[in-house]
Amino acid sequence: MDLTVEWLDPVQLKDGSAQQLIYTCDMDDLPTDPGIYVFERHWNGQMCQALYVGKAQNIRKRIVEHFKGNVQLMNHIQGAPNGAKCVRAGVFRALPGQQAARLTCSPGM
């Protein structure tokens, strides 16, 4: 099956200590659509490294859950080598006959 994903611009992670979090970001810049997301770091202009990849039915809600409850992941991102820490969303765009609610990932994919 062919899936169409529209990649959005990266959203910069910010210090979340004012909210008792490790990181936060501008939530309005994150979609509420289904799709995938990548926590990543950027350096030297064009260089990028994925630090974590996930999928969600509501990308914004899932990322907020990570900020609030996944201390291990946030510490991993914080401990990554130098570079701007960001999150990038890839929004699923359904083709005729496809339903986002039925998307699943098989082990190893």
PyMOL commands that place a pseudoatom at each C-alpha (Angstrom):
pseudoatom trace, name=CA, resn=MET, resi=1, chain=A, elem=C, hetatm=0, pos=[0.000, 0.000, 0.000]
pseudoatom trace, name=CA, resn=ASP, resi=2, chain=A, elem=C, hetatm=0, pos=[1.268, 3.476, -0.824]
pseudoatom trace, name=CA, resn=LEU, resi=3, chain=A, elem=C, hetatm=0, pos=[1.120, 6.041, 1.966]
pseudoatom trace, name=CA, resn=THR, resi=4, chain=A, elem=C, hetatm=0, pos=[1.501, 9.764, 1.471]
pseudoatom trace, name=CA, resn=VAL, resi=5, chain=A, elem=C, hetatm=0, pos=[3.272, 11.778, 4.173]
pseudoatom trace, name=CA, resn=GLU, resi=6, chain=A, elem=C, hetatm=0, pos=[3.631, 15.560, 4.122]
pseudoatom trace, name=CA, resn=TRP, resi=7, chain=A, elem=C, hetatm=0, pos=[6.713, 16.626, 6.107]
pseudoatom trace, name=CA, resn=LEU, resi=8, chain=A, elem=C, hetatm=0, pos=[6.309, 19.874, 8.026]
pseudoatom trace, name=CA, resn=ASP, resi=9, chain=A, elem=C, hetatm=0, pos=[9.072, 22.252, 9.088]
pseudoatom trace, name=CA, resn=PRO, resi=10, chain=A, elem=C, hetatm=0, pos=[10.940, 21.294, 12.271]
pseudoatom trace, name=CA, resn=VAL, resi=11, chain=A, elem=C, hetatm=0, pos=[9.710, 22.853, 15.524]
pseudoatom trace, name=CA, resn=GLN, resi=12, chain=A, elem=C, hetatm=0, pos=[12.478, 23.961, 17.887]
pseudoatom trace, name=CA, resn=LEU, resi=13, chain=A, elem=C, hetatm=0, pos=[12.437, 22.390, 21.362]
pseudoatom trace, name=CA, resn=LYS, resi=14, chain=A, elem=C, hetatm=0, pos=[12.663, 24.908, 24.207]
pseudoatom trace, name=CA, resn=ASP, resi=15, chain=A, elem=C, hetatm=0, pos=[13.608, 24.745, 27.874]
pseudoatom trace, name=CA, resn=GLY, resi=16, chain=A, elem=C, hetatm=0, pos=[10.565, 23.478, 29.743]
pseudoatom trace, name=CA, resn=SER, resi=17, chain=A, elem=C, hetatm=0, pos=[11.783, 24.096, 33.295]
pseudoatom trace, name=CA, resn=ALA, resi=18, chain=A, elem=C, hetatm=0, pos=[9.149, 26.818, 33.905]
pseudoatom trace, name=CA, resn=GLN, resi=19, chain=A, elem=C, hetatm=0, pos=[6.542, 24.055, 33.447]
pseudoatom trace, name=CA, resn=GLN, resi=20, chain=A, elem=C, hetatm=0, pos=[8.625, 21.500, 35.394]
pseudoatom trace, name=CA, resn=LEU, resi=21, chain=A, elem=C, hetatm=0, pos=[9.526, 19.751, 32.132]
pseudoatom trace, name=CA, resn=ILE, resi=22, chain=A, elem=C, hetatm=0, pos=[12.831, 19.119, 30.402]
pseudoatom trace, name=CA, resn=TYR, resi=23, chain=A, elem=C, hetatm=0, pos=[11.568, 20.359, 27.016]
pseudoatom trace, name=CA, resn=THR, resi=24, chain=A, elem=C, hetatm=0, pos=[8.542, 22.003, 25.492]
pseudoatom trace, name=CA, resn=CYS, resi=25, chain=A, elem=C, hetatm=0, pos=[7.794, 23.704, 22.175]
pseudoatom trace, name=CA, resn=ASP, resi=26, chain=A, elem=C, hetatm=0, pos=[5.226, 25.934, 20.487]
pseudoatom trace, name=CA, resn=MET, resi=27, chain=A, elem=C, hetatm=0, pos=[2.306, 23.500, 20.487]
pseudoatom trace, name=CA, resn=ASP, resi=28, chain=A, elem=C, hetatm=0, pos=[0.402, 25.525, 17.891]
pseudoatom trace, name=CA, resn=ASP, resi=29, chain=A, elem=C, hetatm=0, pos=[3.151, 24.569, 15.409]
pseudoatom trace, name=CA, resn=LEU, resi=30, chain=A, elem=C, hetatm=0, pos=[2.321, 20.857, 15.802]
pseudoatom trace, name=CA, resn=PRO, resi=31, chain=A, elem=C, hetatm=0, pos=[-0.529, 19.233, 13.870]
pseudoatom trace, name=CA, resn=THR, resi=32, chain=A, elem=C, hetatm=0, pos=[-3.364, 17.304, 15.485]
pseudoatom trace, name=CA, resn=ASP, resi=33, chain=A, elem=C, hetatm=0, pos=[-3.445, 15.012, 12.433]
pseudoatom trace, name=CA, resn=PRO, resi=34, chain=A, elem=C, hetatm=0, pos=[-2.338, 11.369, 12.364]
pseudoatom trace, name=CA, resn=GLY, resi=35, chain=A, elem=C, hetatm=0, pos=[1.166, 10.610, 11.159]
pseudoatom trace, name=CA, resn=ILE, resi=36, chain=A, elem=C, hetatm=0, pos=[4.727, 10.180, 12.309]
pseudoatom trace, name=CA, resn=TYR, resi=37, chain=A, elem=C, hetatm=0, pos=[7.106, 12.422, 14.211]
pseudoatom trace, name=CA, resn=VAL, resi=38, chain=A, elem=C, hetatm=0, pos=[10.854, 12.574, 14.664]
pseudoatom trace, name=CA, resn=PHE, resi=39, chain=A, elem=C, hetatm=0, pos=[12.770, 14.107, 17.549]
pseudoatom trace, name=CA, resn=GLU, resi=40, chain=A, elem=C, hetatm=0, pos=[16.036, 15.206, 15.942]
pseudoatom trace, name=CA, resn=ARG, resi=41, chain=A, elem=C, hetatm=0, pos=[19.098, 17.388, 16.260]
pseudoatom trace, name=CA, resn=HIS, resi=42, chain=A, elem=C, hetatm=0, pos=[20.442, 19.775, 13.620]
pseudoatom trace, name=CA, resn=TRP, resi=43, chain=A, elem=C, hetatm=0, pos=[23.978, 21.139, 13.287]
pseudoatom trace, name=CA, resn=ASN, resi=44, chain=A, elem=C, hetatm=0, pos=[26.264, 22.711, 10.664]
pseudoatom trace, name=CA, resn=GLY, resi=45, chain=A, elem=C, hetatm=0, pos=[23.340, 24.094, 8.710]
pseudoatom trace, name=CA, resn=GLN, resi=46, chain=A, elem=C, hetatm=0, pos=[22.176, 20.997, 6.826]
pseudoatom trace, name=CA, resn=MET, resi=47, chain=A, elem=C, hetatm=0, pos=[23.198, 18.080, 9.080]
pseudoatom trace, name=CA, resn=CYS, resi=48, chain=A, elem=C, hetatm=0, pos=[20.417, 16.237, 10.904]
pseudoatom trace, name=CA, resn=GLN, resi=49, chain=A, elem=C, hetatm=0, pos=[20.215, 13.128, 13.124]
pseudoatom trace, name=CA, resn=ALA, resi=50, chain=A, elem=C, hetatm=0, pos=[17.046, 11.326, 14.192]
pseudoatom trace, name=CA, resn=LEU, resi=51, chain=A, elem=C, hetatm=0, pos=[16.989, 10.705, 17.949]
pseudoatom trace, name=CA, resn=TYR, resi=52, chain=A, elem=C, hetatm=0, pos=[13.545, 9.070, 18.192]
pseudoatom trace, name=CA, resn=VAL, resi=53, chain=A, elem=C, hetatm=0, pos=[10.802, 8.182, 15.696]
pseudoatom trace, name=CA, resn=GLY, resi=54, chain=A, elem=C, hetatm=0, pos=[7.174, 7.556, 16.642]
pseudoatom trace, name=CA, resn=LYS, resi=55, chain=A, elem=C, hetatm=0, pos=[3.668, 7.398, 15.194]
pseudoatom trace, name=CA, resn=ALA, resi=56, chain=A, elem=C, hetatm=0, pos=[0.411, 8.795, 16.496]
pseudoatom trace, name=CA, resn=GLN, resi=57, chain=A, elem=C, hetatm=0, pos=[-3.221, 9.315, 15.676]
pseudoatom trace, name=CA, resn=ASN, resi=58, chain=A, elem=C, hetatm=0, pos=[-2.832, 12.881, 17.053]
pseudoatom trace, name=CA, resn=ILE, resi=59, chain=A, elem=C, hetatm=0, pos=[0.770, 14.072, 16.714]
pseudoatom trace, name=CA, resn=ARG, resi=60, chain=A, elem=C, hetatm=0, pos=[0.433, 17.103, 19.022]
pseudoatom trace, name=CA, resn=LYS, resi=61, chain=A, elem=C, hetatm=0, pos=[-1.187, 15.068, 21.804]
pseudoatom trace, name=CA, resn=ARG, resi=62, chain=A, elem=C, hetatm=0, pos=[1.466, 12.337, 21.596]
pseudoatom trace, name=CA, resn=ILE, resi=63, chain=A, elem=C, hetatm=0, pos=[4.365, 14.791, 21.733]
pseudoatom trace, name=CA, resn=VAL, resi=64, chain=A, elem=C, hetatm=0, pos=[2.812, 16.501, 24.783]
pseudoatom trace, name=CA, resn=GLU, resi=65, chain=A, elem=C, hetatm=0, pos=[2.600, 13.061, 26.416]
pseudoatom trace, name=CA, resn=HIS, resi=66, chain=A, elem=C, hetatm=0, pos=[6.336, 12.599, 25.789]
pseudoatom trace, name=CA, resn=PHE, resi=67, chain=A, elem=C, hetatm=0, pos=[7.136, 16.005, 27.306]
pseudoatom trace, name=CA, resn=LYS, resi=68, chain=A, elem=C, hetatm=0, pos=[5.088, 15.250, 30.426]
pseudoatom trace, name=CA, resn=GLY, resi=69, chain=A, elem=C, hetatm=0, pos=[5.762, 11.578, 30.982]
pseudoatom trace, name=CA, resn=ASN, resi=70, chain=A, elem=C, hetatm=0, pos=[8.756, 10.234, 29.098]
pseudoatom trace, name=CA, resn=VAL, resi=71, chain=A, elem=C, hetatm=0, pos=[11.677, 11.455, 31.190]
pseudoatom trace, name=CA, resn=GLN, resi=72, chain=A, elem=C, hetatm=0, pos=[13.984, 8.781, 29.774]
pseudoatom trace, name=CA, resn=LEU, resi=73, chain=A, elem=C, hetatm=0, pos=[13.406, 9.997, 26.193]
pseudoatom trace, name=CA, resn=MET, resi=74, chain=A, elem=C, hetatm=0, pos=[13.735, 13.679, 27.147]
pseudoatom trace, name=CA, resn=ASN, resi=75, chain=A, elem=C, hetatm=0, pos=[17.018, 12.942, 28.977]
pseudoatom trace, name=CA, resn=HIS, resi=76, chain=A, elem=C, hetatm=0, pos=[18.235, 11.056, 25.877]
pseudoatom trace, name=CA, resn=ILE, resi=77, chain=A, elem=C, hetatm=0, pos=[17.456, 14.067, 23.672]
pseudoatom trace, name=CA, resn=GLN, resi=78, chain=A, elem=C, hetatm=0, pos=[19.035, 16.462, 26.159]
pseudoatom trace, name=CA, resn=GLY, resi=79, chain=A, elem=C, hetatm=0, pos=[22.176, 14.312, 26.304]
pseudoatom trace, name=CA, resn=ALA, resi=80, chain=A, elem=C, hetatm=0, pos=[22.572, 14.132, 22.524]
pseudoatom trace, name=CA, resn=PRO, resi=81, chain=A, elem=C, hetatm=0, pos=[25.645, 15.883, 21.130]
pseudoatom trace, name=CA, resn=ASN, resi=82, chain=A, elem=C, hetatm=0, pos=[25.537, 19.585, 20.329]
pseudoatom trace, name=CA, resn=GLY, resi=83, chain=A, elem=C, hetatm=0, pos=[22.975, 20.878, 17.914]
pseudoatom trace, name=CA, resn=ALA, resi=84, chain=A, elem=C, hetatm=0, pos=[19.504, 22.372, 17.865]
pseudoatom trace, name=CA, resn=LYS, resi=85, chain=A, elem=C, hetatm=0, pos=[16.932, 19.929, 19.225]
pseudoatom trace, name=CA, resn=CYS, resi=86, chain=A, elem=C, hetatm=0, pos=[13.702, 19.830, 17.213]
pseudoatom trace, name=CA, resn=VAL, resi=87, chain=A, elem=C, hetatm=0, pos=[10.644, 17.756, 16.505]
pseudoatom trace, name=CA, resn=ARG, resi=88, chain=A, elem=C, hetatm=0, pos=[9.406, 17.280, 12.922]
pseudoatom trace, name=CA, resn=ALA, resi=89, chain=A, elem=C, hetatm=0, pos=[5.967, 15.970, 12.011]
pseudoatom trace, name=CA, resn=GLY, resi=90, chain=A, elem=C, hetatm=0, pos=[5.034, 13.948, 8.973]
pseudoatom trace, name=CA, resn=VAL, resi=91, chain=A, elem=C, hetatm=0, pos=[1.281, 14.175, 8.434]
pseudoatom trace, name=CA, resn=PHE, resi=92, chain=A, elem=C, hetatm=0, pos=[-0.523, 11.243, 6.829]
pseudoatom trace, name=CA, resn=ARG, resi=93, chain=A, elem=C, hetatm=0, pos=[-2.503, 12.304, 3.769]
pseudoatom trace, name=CA, resn=ALA, resi=94, chain=A, elem=C, hetatm=0, pos=[-5.116, 9.674, 2.968]
pseudoatom trace, name=CA, resn=LEU, resi=95, chain=A, elem=C, hetatm=0, pos=[-5.591, 8.548, -0.589]
pseudoatom trace, name=CA, resn=PRO, resi=96, chain=A, elem=C, hetatm=0, pos=[-9.035, 7.394, -1.727]
pseudoatom trace, name=CA, resn=GLY, resi=97, chain=A, elem=C, hetatm=0, pos=[-10.038, 4.330, 0.288]
pseudoatom trace, name=CA, resn=GLN, resi=98, chain=A, elem=C, hetatm=0, pos=[-7.412, 4.823, 3.051]
pseudoatom trace, name=CA, resn=GLN, resi=99, chain=A, elem=C, hetatm=0, pos=[-8.313, 5.484, 6.672]
pseudoatom trace, name=CA, resn=ALA, resi=100, chain=A, elem=C, hetatm=0, pos=[-5.837, 6.919, 9.168]
pseudoatom trace, name=CA, resn=ALA, resi=101, chain=A, elem=C, hetatm=0, pos=[-7.481, 5.073, 12.073]
pseudoatom trace, name=CA, resn=ARG, resi=102, chain=A, elem=C, hetatm=0, pos=[-6.532, 1.740, 10.470]
pseudoatom trace, name=CA, resn=LEU, resi=103, chain=A, elem=C, hetatm=0, pos=[-2.815, 2.491, 10.092]
pseudoatom trace, name=CA, resn=THR, resi=104, chain=A, elem=C, hetatm=0, pos=[-0.531, 0.175, 12.024]
pseudoatom trace, name=CA, resn=CYS, resi=105, chain=A, elem=C, hetatm=0, pos=[3.175, -0.534, 12.055]
pseudoatom trace, name=CA, resn=SER, resi=106, chain=A, elem=C, hetatm=0, pos=[4.415, -4.080, 11.991]
pseudoatom trace, name=CA, resn=PRO, resi=107, chain=A, elem=C, hetatm=0, pos=[7.388, -5.094, 14.158]
pseudoatom trace, name=CA, resn=GLY, resi=108, chain=A, elem=C, hetatm=0, pos=[10.634, -4.366, 12.387]
pseudoatom trace, name=CA, resn=MET, resi=109, chain=A, elem=C, hetatm=0, pos=[9.178, -1.633, 10.195]
for i in range(1, 109): cmd.bond("trace and resi %d" % i, "trace and resi %d" % (i + 1))
show_as sticks, trace
zoom trace
